[in-house]
Amino acid sequence: MVDESEIIGAVLQGETERYGELVSQYQLAAWKLAYSFVGDWEEAKDLSQNGFVKAYRHLRHFRGSSKFSTWLYRIIANECKDFLRRRSRQPRTVPLGAEPDPEEPALLEVADPAGGPRESAHQRELAGKLSQAIERLSMKQRSAFTLHHLSGLGLEEVSRVMGCRAGTVKTHLFRANEKLRLSMEPFLDGETPR
Amino acid sequence: MKTTSWDEWLRGWLRRHPAGEPPQELQREYRRQVMDRIRAENAPRTVLPPIWVLRPRPAFAFAGALAAALTVLLVIRTPARVAHQVEQESQVLFEAGEGDLEQELQDQDRIVLAEAEQET
């Protein structure tokens, strides 16, 4: 187990190369976290790397009251939210009501199902609709949903990353769930919970 | 679909279809790229500091001051010298012209006087 505080102390004393140990420790989790926001591995790599560099720049201000990973995830989540806001402001040329481009990165991936090509196509369609529904959530609801359901963080850690109380996270999650349920209902008629 | 069953369905679906892993070829370069950026942040700056921070050596400072003084002298002196030279040359030319004219007049006078003496 890596002793974070010892590494951080060494980096602050000038042993810059030791920061690489923290990068190795958290790169996959950080990358997946960014991916759960933006749905594109290349983009997620850039955003999470920006997060690592920003964390390094401000390492002196890291008080150590939370885990380094929590602080890092918070920086990366903010990077991702900024990126999504910028992207949403960019004009799109896709006409209203058009089908999503299959080449465009989707937030959710479908693992190869055992049910054959028909089941695979159905699951891909569900993944596409669910991705779109998640993208329509408010930023706070989306952050709570993404961090909890897609990145697998516990409620307490989500609240620390988002900078709010655990009760508030629960509210965001409840509202996000409701919106997603209403959005997905037309596509799930007859589908039984498995 | 009721909320409870929806919640279960959603959790189940996300469990069955977890987000995959990033491509291996991207994973290998991740740490190196981050560390390259961090090393670049620590690299000494190549921007030159202000001149007063550089503290130039006395010999260089003296040579610079001398060159500046000579340039100033040359710039101030040259027009005056050129004007003086032009004036001197025009004076010489003027004087030379006058001399020739006087000689010509004297020669002319001598010829006229000689002709008059012959006539008388």
Interface residues (C-beta under 8 A of the other chain):
Chain A: T16 E17 Y19 G20 V23 S24 Q27 L28 W31 K32 Y35 S36 W41 E42 A44 K45 Q49 F52 V53 Y56 R57 L108 E109 V110 A111 Q123 L126 A127 L130 H149 L150 N177 E178 L180 R181 M184 E185 L188 E191 P193 R194
Chain B: M1 T3 S5 W6 D7 E8 W9 L10 R11 G12 W13 L14 R16 H17 P18 A19 G20 E21 P22 P23 L26 Q27 Y30 R31 Q33 V34 M35 R37 I38 R39 E41 N42
